[in-house]
Amino acid sequence: MTARLLLVRHGQTVWHAENRYAGISDIALTDAGLWQAERLGEWAVARSRQQPIGAVVSSPLERARSTARPAARALGLVPEVHEGLREVDFGWGEGRTIAEMAADDPEAVQAFRQDAQTGAFPGSEPPTAVAPRVCGALREVAAAHDGQTVLVVAHNTAFRIALCAMLGIPVGRYRLVLPRLENAAVTEIEVSGDRTALRSLNVPTATDAAMAGRAPLSAPTAAG
């Protein structure tokens, strides 16, 4: 049997405007992020009419849980939380912008940009530690919901590293191969044992009509 996982990055947070690395910091959603969460809920109902969504699972961080709640409510489900889905701890980079870090140590930032594994920020959780944690969480979710479709809400960097690992791409290249996952967009994978197939990437959950009715969202951060 195969499980389909709908991977969703949480909505916009208050650190997006300054492009700060959120990591394990428990940063709240903005009004725009809450709006994105509601649109995700509407999208999930429409998707469930085609293929029922059997569960909603999120990271323990509040920005992910707040994004998951409207979808769970709309689907009549109780959201589950998996500790393994938390975002990367960025250590020295936590709560800072790339510009701030580059002003302190330009060589460290350049090393990170070239290879996020060998150049991981000081004190951070390296990709080779993140990959087994998040991949393990996703495979546990898939095994617990075999034959079902599951909405999984978590984080930009955690998901990108896990996707690379599950698709056979060196995890240190995650920033180059997957520049970013958009807020509240869906990336769909199929998981069967240790096999993973990518079905779609960064599918928006807000319609063009809904987007036209509100002000543009600020640019998403590279992390969190």
Secondary structure, 3 states (H helix, E strand, C coil): CCEEEEEEECCCECCCCCCCCCCCCCCCECHHHHHHHHHHHHHHHHHHHHCCEEEEEECCCHHHHHHHHHHHHHHCCCCEECHHHCCCCCHHHCCCCHHHHHHHCHHHHHHHHHCCCCCCCCCCCCHHHHHHHHHHHHHHHHHHCCCCEEEEEECHHHHHHHHHHHCCCCHHHHHHHCCCCCECCEEEEEEECCEEEEEEEEECCCCHHHHHCCCCCCCCCCCC
